[in-house]
Amino acid sequence: MAKTALTYLSRPNVASLGYALFLAINAAGVWGGVFPFLPLSFQTPEIIFWFFLAQSLVFSLCYFASAVGVYFLPGPTRRFLVRLACIPYLLGWCCLIAAIYIDWAALPLVIVGGAFLGLGSAGFYMLWQRLFASFDSDRGNLDLIRGTAYGAVLYFGLYAIPQAVTAFLIPLVFMPLFGLAIVLKSREIDLDQPMFEDVPHENAAVYRAVVRDYWRSALCVGAIGFCTGIMRALAIGEPQVGSLVNMLSMAASFVGAITMLALWKVKSVRFNVVGLYRMAFPFVITSFLLLPFTPLEYARWQAAILYAVYSVVIMLMMIQCAQASRDRGINPVFIYGFFGGIVYTLHDVGFLAGTFSEQVRILGIDPLATTALVSLYLLGFMFFIGQGGFKRVLRHDPSAENIELIMLDNQPDGSKGGEDAHDLSEHDESGRDSGGRDGDHGLGGLSGSPVSQTDAPRGRGRRSFEGDFELTDRLSKQAQVLREQYRLSARETEVMEYIARGYTVARTAEELIVSENTIRTHSKRIYAKLDVHKKQELIDMLKAVEL
């Protein structure tokens, strides 16, 4: 498998090059599409503001609309996405070019063009995400990461083309090329996979669990989007900043993609989005705190660096959404639409908040100070919500840091300590639970018969996406050894444990809150990776693992 991945990495293919070309062209729209390749004289603050607003609002709304559409009407939504992408994207660039030459209609054309570009861009992102999610994890992630790296190279290559020509080549040559690439590759998608056969509204519990498990990650990525939205608003009066931001963003995408590929080549790579955000949070709020006390050049570089980080995080977001689709058998457009809707909506909130704070002086405070104040407040509020809000603060959560005062009026008449307490202490030290079972279950359940709920990795389905498995017994540890040796995913390792413990397909699906087809698909992949054909062979392989 590793040799195959390295061979696949050594040369480009249609999927990675098509996605790379889309990223390179769409990078011109990261800051509104008018910065790199359209005349600076055309980029007035009014034009840029309304373009940004129309594009970003439609872009984020399309994500939510796609998630809702695919939830209720998965078939029609899938067919509509191709039309949703190509035609609006072409019309958007045509409106932008027309606005350069028709002065009296420039503003309406820019607004309409921004809306069309937002619609088309969202559609193309959905199609590429759907394609990458349909591949196996190695191929899909390789195409996505490698396409990101190639996209940066192609973007810088666009500067070698005369500026007056580039704006026309985008709708007439480049867009048809990457549009053709996604259409052709989409025809190769295996629609028999559980993620495409699934009818979301018929499995509401599965999708509620997905929303519950992933909203916090989406909020963390959205917080970075919020920061970039604020800086986007501050840059409206300086079109030159757009070029700096785009160049640094694409450079960061290239470095991030190459770094990830290099790490992935030599070791297993695991990222926790929430954990990464917690580490970055102090640096983010400090950068905004310094904003009012530093020269204007600081704000320009802050905007560029934040967008550079944002571009890398967006790549991680796409990887995480694709993994969720494969692991849980859910429609890739739903999870990406839900995730992206939150992220890009918060970006819009940041843009509007930055615009408001820059234009309005509160109690005579400098606009930059107002921007920093608003940013710090909203970032702190989002961090509080992301940590569980009042619900987490008020719930009973035993911890060593808790102060405990036991109610005085609840004192019993007689103490039941002494002998009973001594017996309980001996019981605990023996390593057995209240049912008389050993604390180390060994290979309990490996005979193929169902086991008790205490033996099962119950409730770990969701926790496995937050980090590594909790090693509850010998079987779990042995499963982890096989996971590392045979490159099993976290969800495949969970399913393998359930198989070994004697759980049926239906019971496993119930425990992990997924469909039965998804469990069957995972089982096939597990058997293929381990090169076994029967359950007993799997059990024997686990037994043979030495710890």
RALIN-V358062 format. One record per backbone hydrogen bond with DSSP energy under -0.5 kcal/mol. CO is the residue of the C=O (numbers start at 1). NH is the residue of the N-H. If there is no record, write none. Layout:
<<CO,NH> <CO,NH>>
This chain:
<<1,5> <2,6> <3,7> <4,8> <5,9> <6,10> <8,11> <13,17> <14,18> <15,19> <16,20> <17,21> <18,22> <19,23> <20,24> <21,25> <22,26> <23,27> <25,28> <26,29> <26,30> <27,30> <27,31> <28,33> <28,35> <29,32> <34,38> <39,42> <40,43> <42,44> <44,48> <45,49> <46,50> <47,51> <48,52> <49,53> <50,54> <51,55> <52,56> <53,57> <54,58> <55,59> <56,60> <57,61> <58,62> <59,63> <60,64> <61,65> <62,66> <63,67> <64,68> <65,69> <66,70> <67,71> <68,72> <69,73> <71,201> <73,77> <74,78> <75,79> <76,80> <77,81> <78,82> <79,83> <80,84> <81,85> <82,86> <83,87> <83,88> <85,89> <86,90> <87,91> <88,92> <89,93> <90,94> <91,95> <92,96> <93,97> <94,98> <95,99> <96,100> <97,100> <97,101> <98,101> <98,102> <101,103> <102,105> <103,106> <105,109> <106,110> <107,111> <108,112> <109,113> <110,114> <111,115> <112,116> <113,117> <114,118> <115,119> <116,120> <117,121> <118,122> <119,123> <120,124> <121,125> <122,126> <123,127> <124,128> <125,129> <126,130> <127,131> <128,132> <129,133> <130,134> <131,135> <132,135> <136,140> <137,141> <138,142> <139,143> <140,144> <141,145> <142,146> <143,147> <144,148> <145,149> <146,150> <147,151> <148,152> <149,153> <150,154> <151,155> <152,156> <153,157> <154,158> <155,158> <155,159> <156,159> <157,160> <158,161> <162,165> <162,166> <163,167> <165,168> <165,169> <166,170> <167,171> <168,172> <169,173> <169,174> <170,175> <173,177> <174,178> <175,179> <176,180> <177,181> <178,182> <179,183> <180,184> <181,185> <182,186> <183,187> <185,188> <186,189> <189,191> <190,193> <193,196> <193,197> <194,198> <198,200> <199,202> <199,203> <200,203> <203,206> <203,207> <204,208> <205,209> <206,210> <207,211> <208,212> <209,213> <210,214> <211,215> <214,218> <215,219> <216,220> <217,221> <218,222> <219,223> <220,224> <221,225> <222,226> <223,227> <224,228> <225,229> <226,230> <227,231> <228,232> <229,233> <230,234> <231,235> <233,236> <235,238> <238,241> <239,242> <239,243> <240,244> <241,245> <242,246> <243,247> <244,248> <245,249> <246,250> <247,251> <248,252> <249,253> <250,254> <251,255> <252,256> <253,257> <254,258> <255,259> <256,260> <257,261> <258,262> <259,263> <260,264> <261,265> <262,266> <263,266> <263,267> <271,273> <272,276> <273,277> <274,278> <275,279> <276,280> <277,281> <278,282> <280,284> <281,285> <282,286> <283,287> <284,288> <285,289> <286,290> <288,291> <290,293> <291,294> <295,298> <295,299> <296,300> <297,301> <298,302> <299,303> <300,304> <301,305> <302,306> <303,307> <304,308> <305,309> <306,310> <307,311> <308,312> <309,313> <310,314> <311,315> <312,316> <313,317> <314,318> <315,319> <316,320> <317,321> <318,322> <319,323> <320,324> <321,325> <322,326> <323,327> <324,328> <325,329> <325,330> <328,515> <331,335> <332,336> <333,337> <334,338> <335,339> <336,340> <337,341> <338,342> <339,343> <340,344> <341,345> <342,346> <343,347> <344,348> <345,349> <346,350> <347,351> <348,352> <349,353> <350,354> <351,355> <352,356> <353,357> <354,358> <355,359> <356,360> <360,362> <361,363> <362,365> <366,370> <367,371> <368,372> <369,373> <370,374> <371,375> <372,376> <373,377> <374,378> <375,379> <376,380> <377,381> <378,382> <379,383> <380,384> <381,385> <382,386> <383,387> <384,389> <385,388> <388,391> <388,392> <389,393> <390,394> <391,395> <395,397> <399,402> <402,404> <407,410> <408,411> <417,420> <418,422> <419,423> <420,424> <421,425> <422,426> <423,427> <424,428> <425,429> <426,430> <427,432> <428,431> <431,439> <433,436> <437,433> <439,441> <441,444> <442,475> <443,446> <445,448> <452,455> <452,456> <456,458> <457,460> <459,463> <460,464> <462,465> <462,466> <463,466> <463,467> <469,471> <470,472> <473,477> <474,478> <475,479> <476,480> <477,481> <478,482> <479,483> <480,484> <481,485> <482,486> <483,487> <483,488> <489,493> <490,494> <491,495> <492,496> <493,497> <494,498> <495,499> <496,500> <497,501> <498,503> <499,502> <504,508> <505,509> <506,510> <507,511> <508,512> <509,513> <509,514> <515,519> <516,520> <517,521> <518,522> <519,523> <520,524> <521,525> <522,526> <523,527> <524,528> <525,529> <526,530> <527,531> <527,532> <534,538> <535,539> <536,540> <537,541> <538,542> <539,543> <540,544> <542,545>>
